[in-house]
Amino acid sequence: MSSLNKKFPRLLPTPITSGIKASDLIDGAFKAYNGGRLAEACRLFTQKMLAQDGTVGLSLTGALTPAGLGRAALVPLLKAGFVDWIISTGANLYHDLHYGLGMELFAGSPFLDDVVLRKDGVIRIYDVLFDYDVLLDTDAFVRQVIQGKEFQKTMSTDEFHYLLGKYVHERELQLGIKETSVLSAAYQHGVPVFTSSPGDSSIGMNVAAMSLRSSKLQFDVNRDVNQTAAIVYDAKSSGKTSSVFILGGGSPKNFMLQTEPQIQEVMGISERGHDYFLQCTDARPDTGGLSGATPAEAVSWGKIDPDTLPDCVVCYADSTITLPLLTAYALDRVAPRPLKRLYDRRDAMLETIRKQYLKHGTVEKIGHRTDLAKEKKGRSGRSVVGASRKKESTKEAAAGSRAGKAKR
């Protein structure tokens, strides 16, 4: 008898039958290569990332919302409580507005003549087509909305998107449509939505144009950095897990992962990294781009807890394929979770991490912590930062391993 059967499951897939559910298809037939990685991703998401009330952050790159995946897959995940906060490209949020405003997009072809399309006033995103007026009407909606009094101030992007989502939701109600927009769903379910590059989209372009008309709206990117770190710290300091679900890569991926270095490296607060990492990407790691960077590499930065590295999954496949399958699998295998409504606690979470930073951080160089020793464990087995700090000065002096021990 082979010794392999003691370590690995036998490769004997279930025959595919008529009427099979997507979740059963994945468990039964996705056994090897990136099909196997997708099956691992589905089980990681449902059995660990969503378990024990863990906090799940989602990053979005690539033109997913123009393809209808906002309505088809992302809104159902938000509604089920499977995504607690989001970092997205501005473009995905801009094109999401088309659906919330009842505009029409069409399934076309990638082989059309773009010169002819330009003459006909048609926009093409690979094989997605829509009239140029869709852009103009969406732009007008954004400009008209941000004239409102509540927008005349400096604000973080999660507050901006929350307010914008409120108006999108109102338009959905007027049009008699529902569950079409990610921004609307995020507003309704209290899911904070950030963008890492607020000027890099048509939404940001319209905000910039309105500043020439004396609009007072400005984006507070400093609060974005601290607020996202506060969300992660809130999860970890309460003994729960923090997971990242990355579609694509790019700036949103880094913005989500940098929350841990912000806590450890910059703020001097003891932490070990995100607990679970799930990425769907077509980027290669050997080109040096962040989109292809592996979770193992992220460990060296303190972004990922080394203890959970074996659970991290990268599926090298198009997100337009993996996201619908992951969504279908999760909705079939896991009951909806109570909504965390993290947006409602944004001020309290920020104040908590502010106090911890003022307690442990320094303007001078932060001490390098390499021992990765865990403090007190919560029920999830993850480090509960700050849970055993009553005698921390004595313990730190003895251990000599505290990250914030640089001279103040």
N, C-alpha and C positions, 0 to 999 in steps of 0.2 A: 504494500500500500504506500502511495506517495506521501511524503511528509508535508506536501503542500496543503492537504486537506485539514491539517492541524492549524494552519495559519490563515488560509484564504477560503472564501466560499467558492463552491464549484460554479463554473460558468455554464449554466444550463437555463437559458432564458425561457420564459413562459410563451407558448405560441400565441400570437396576436389573433384575436377573435373579433367578429363583427360587434359593434356597439361598445367596445372597451372604453372605459373612462381614461382621461389623460393621466390621472394619478396612477392608475393601475398599469398603463402603458409604460410610464417612466420607471416604476418599480420592477416591472416584468421584463422589459426589453432593452432598457438603456443600461448596458452592462460594461461597456468598454469605451476607450478613447474619450472624446468630449461628451459623448452620450453618457458615459459612466460618471464623468465629472458633473454633468447636469443633475444626474440622479443623486449624487453626493450633496450637491448644492441644495436640492429640494429637501433632503433629510436634515441637513445642517440648519436650514432656515426654520423648518417646522419643529424639529425635536430639541434644538438648543437655543437658537436665536430668539424664538418666540416663547420659550419656556420660562416659567417662574417670573413672569412679568418683566422680562428683560426689555431694555430700551433699544429700539432699532432705528438707525439713521439710514436714509436712502440718498445716494448721489446720482444725478442724472446728467449724462452727456449724450450727444448724438441726437438726431432729429426724431425723437420718439413721439412727442405729442402731435406733430403734423401727420404722422402715420396713424393716428387715432388710438395710440396705446395709453394715452391719458385716460380717456373714457373707458377703454376696454379693460385695462389692467391696473393702472395706478389708483384710480378712484375706488375700485373695489378693495384694494389693499388698505387704503385710508379708512374706508367705511368699516372694515372688519377689525380695525385697531392693530394691523400688522406693521404699519409704518408710523413712527412717532415724531420724526422730524426729517426735513428734506434740505439738501443743498442741490441747486440746479443751475444749469446755464440759463442766462436770461432768455435765450432764444426759445428754449422749451416752454418757458412760462409765457412768452409772447404768443407763440403759436397755439398754446393752450387756450388763450383768450378767444380765438376764432370759434372754437366749439362752444364756449360759454355764451358767446354772443349770437349763436344760432347761424353762423356763416357756413358756407358750403365748400368742402374740399373734395377732390375727386381722385380715384385710383386711375393713373394714366400709364405711361410707358417711359422708360429711361432712354428710348431711342428716337425721340421726337426732335424736330429741327428747332433749336433754341432761338435762332434768328426770327423764324416765323412766330414762335411763341411770344417773343418780345413785341413784334408788330401787332399781335392780336391781344396784347395785354394779359398774358398768362404767365404765372410764376411756376417754376418747376423745382421741386426738391426731389431729385432722382426720379421716382415714378409717382410722386404726389403732385397734383396740379390744383391751382386755384387762381381766380381772377385777381388782377392787380388791385381792384377795389377792395378786396379783403384786407390788404395791407393798409390802404388809405382809411378805411372805415375803422379798423382796429386802432390805428394811430389816433384818429379823432376821438375815439372813446377814451383812450388813455389821457389825452390832453385835457379833455373836458372834465374827467373825474378828478385829476390831480389839481384842478383849480380850486377844489373844495377847501374850506377853512382847516379841516383836520390834517391836510397835507402840507400846510404852510409852516414847516419847521424841519429841523434836522431829525432824522429817524433811521433806525437800523432797517435792513432789508426785510427782516421778518415782520416788523410792524407795517412796513409799506405794503408787502404782499397780503397781509391780513386785511388791511383796509381796502386794497384793490379787490381782493376776493369777495369782500362784502358787496361791492357794487356789481361784480360779475354775478353773484348769487341773486341779487335783486333783478338783474336783467333776465336770468334764467326763469325766475318766477313770472316776470312779465310775458315772456315768450311761451310759457307753459312747458318748458323742458327742465329736466333734472339729471343730476349725476353725469354731467358732460364735461365739467372743468375741474382740473386738479386744484387750481386756486380757490374755486368755490368750495370744493370739498374740504380743503385744508382750513378754510375759514369756518365752516360749519363744525368741523371736528376738532378744532383747536390745535392743528398741526403746524408748528413753525416752519416757514419756507424761507430759506436764505438763497442768495446768489453770490458767488465768490467774485464776480466781475460785473458789478451793476451797470457800468457804462457800456458793456460789450453786448448790446442787444438793441432791438428797436424800442423796447420799453425805456432803456437808459437814454437812447437818442432823443426820445420825446421829452423826457425829464430835462435833458440838457437844453433842448430848444426852448422849453418853457422858462428856464432860468433867464433867458434873454428878454422875457416878458415880465421880469421881476418876481418870478415864483421863488418862494423861500425854501422849497423842497431841496434837501441835501441828504445824501446817504452817509450814515455813521458807520464806517467800516470797522472802526475800533470796537464798537459795541458788538458788531457781528462776530469778530474774533473772540471776544470775551464771552458773549452769550452762547456761542456754540460750545466753548469749553465748559461753560456752566452747566449745560445740558448733560454732558458726559460726566462731569464731576458729581452731579446730582444722582445719576444712576450708580456710579461706582461707590460713592460715599455712603449710600444706603444699603450696600451689600448686594446689589443687583448687577446684571451684566450690561455691557455696552457693546452693541454689534453694529457693524457697517455693512451695508448692502450696496455695492458699487456697480452701476451700469455704465460701461465705458470706462472713462478715466479722467484725464485732464485736470483742470483747475478745481472742479467740485470734489474730485477724489482727494486731492491734497488738502483742500479746506476742511474736509471731514476728518481726515486722518491727523491733521496737525493739531487737533484739539488736545491730544495726549502730550505732545511736546510742549504745547502752551502751558499745560498744567505742570509738567515735570521740569522741563528745561528752563522755561521763562519765569514761571511763578514759584518754583521751588517747592512744590507740593508733592509729597510722596505718592507715586502711582506706578502702575506696571504696564499699561497699554490697554487698548480695546480687547475685548474677550474673543469675539468672533469676526471673521473677515470672509466675505463672500463677494466675488467679483466676476462679472461676465464681460469679457473684452475680446477684441480681435487684435490687440496690440502685442508685439513681441517684447520680451524683457531685454534682449541683447542690444537694442538700439539706444538704450539709455534714457528713453522717455518715461515719464512718470506713469503714463497710462498702462505700460507693460510691467511696471515694477511689481515684484512678487511680495506676498505677505512675509516671507522669510527676510527679505531685504528690509521691510518695515520694522521688523523686530529690532534691528540695529539702531533705529532712530527712537525707539521707545514707543512706537505707534501701536504695536501689537504685543500682547502678553505672550512671552515665549512658551508658557505652559500650555496654551491653547493652540499653538501653531499647528499641531497635527490635525486640528479640526478645521483649519482654514482651507477654503476651496477657491480655485480659479478655474472657470470654465471658458475656454477659448472658443467663443461662439458669438454670433450676432445677437445683440440684445432684443431685436425685434422677434427673434425665435425663442430665446430663453425666458424673457419676461412673461409672455402669455402662459407658457408652460409652468413656470414657477408659481404664478398667481393661481392657476387652476389647481395645482397640486396643493398649495397651502389652504385654499378655500375648502377643498375636499377633506383634508386631513386634520385641520385644526379649527376648533370652534372660535367664533369671534371673541376678541379680548375687550375688556373694558377700556374705553378711551383714556389715555393719559392726560390729554388736553394740556400739553406742556406750555403752550402759548399763554395760558391763563396764569402760569406761575413764573413767567419770564423774569419779572422784577425780583421776586424772592430768590430764585436760583442765582441771579447775577449778584445779589447782595451776599449770598452765602460764599460764593467763590471769591468775592472781593475781600471779605474778612479773612479767608484762609490765605490769600495772597499777601495781605498786609501783615499777617502773622508770620508767614514762612519765607516770603520773597525778600529780595534785596536788589538794590541798584547795582551793586558790585557783582562780581562773578559768582555764580551758583556753584556749590560743590558738586563734584561728579559722583553720582551714586551708581555703583556697579554691582553691589551684592544682590540686588533684586529680592531682598528678603521680604517676605510677606508680613504684614502686621496681623491684626485680628481678622479672622475669616467670618464672613456672613454666611447665610444659609446656602448661597450659591457656590461657596468655596473661593470666592474672589476676595481680594484685599478690601477691607472696610477702612478707607482712609479717614483718619480723624476719630475713629471709634475708640481708640485706646491711647488718647493723648494726654490723660491727666498727669502722667508722670513722664511725659515725653522727653523733657530736658535731661532727666537722669538716664533714661534709656539711650538717648542719642549720644550722650557723652561716653557711655560704656561701649556702645556698638561702633560709634564713629562712622556711621553709614548714612546719615541723614542728608538728603539732597540739598537742603537749604542752609547748610552750616557755614556757608561763606561768611566772612566777616562783614557785618553791616556797616 
